[in-house]
């Protein structure tokens, strides 16, 4: 067994379950254990819990309860949204736009659609990870059916202003799908104000449980199911719903709005302190430094280091070099490569993401540890 890291700084990979979320979930593991599809008291009890969660989430993100469906996570929800919407169109006559820095759940799904005959355009980004609106406009065609973009990048924290992009494109024939997973809980999100047609997020990034995700879909947007056998959730999903997890994600979304501004201010001060101190090491660069970024995320490249064992040497800190989905791969981050970093620079970068339970003393200790280890890696 590996030694337990002293300081957890990987909140963008997953978060601990908030005690209030756990307390809300516990009754639905044993006492209120019914299958929500069962037509008796235990089923009705579970179904009521799901609908209460649906209503709570809808209220807190500015949508209608009937526009929300539950899935096993953001990846399943993204696959369902992209593949299910694309199924309405002829592959040879349809075009989709996404970005090179999207999560692999989007990129790999789009690659699969290319194999089926769909045309997909992948937007580039500048050195700060930002999308160029003129490039986006130039990619749009008569047969463009879908634009799929993150609200904020999970590796760098760079925020894309989807509201402005949608307003400038102003094409009602094109649907917009937003992966809001990295952003929810870290910035105010009101989907009544961001006119996307679909949006996706998961529970375990917002102090909720793993194994649950949400798909928002406007009622006029048609999606075909991509799994089959006992269809539920308005015919979009097969299987049995995870009642405790759905209760948990409902409570987690509710808690995200509590003291959001105060919490963001606290975390931003910690991030600014960390970045300022690490820059004193010299040959340190903040990836996406000139962009609008999430308050909790720092992606930092340490130039001129021996990067083969970087994370192993930083073993008292729980960090990552990119998305948790690619943590076991030795390849450089596709996000940082798209931003123009070399393989060596990308592999010399670490993502530091803070959260609700990060303390100033932990950041002070992390700064001291970096200042001890990084010079040794440069010898």
Secondary structure by P-SEA (a helix, b strand, c coil): ccccccccccccccccccaaaaaaacccccccccccccccaaaaaaaaaaaaaaaaaaaaaccccccccccccaaaaaaaaaaaaacccccccbbbbbcccccaaaaaaaaaaaaabbbbbbbbbcccccccaaaaaaaccccccbbbbbccccccccccaaaaaaaaaccccbbbbbcccccccccccccccccccbbbbbccccccccccbbbbbcccbbbbbccccccccccccccccaaaaaaaaaaaaaacccaaaaaaaaaaaaaaaaaaaaaaccccccccccccccccbbbbbbcccccccccccccccccccccccccccccccaaaaaacccaaaaaabbbbbbcccccaaaaaaaaaaaaaccccccc
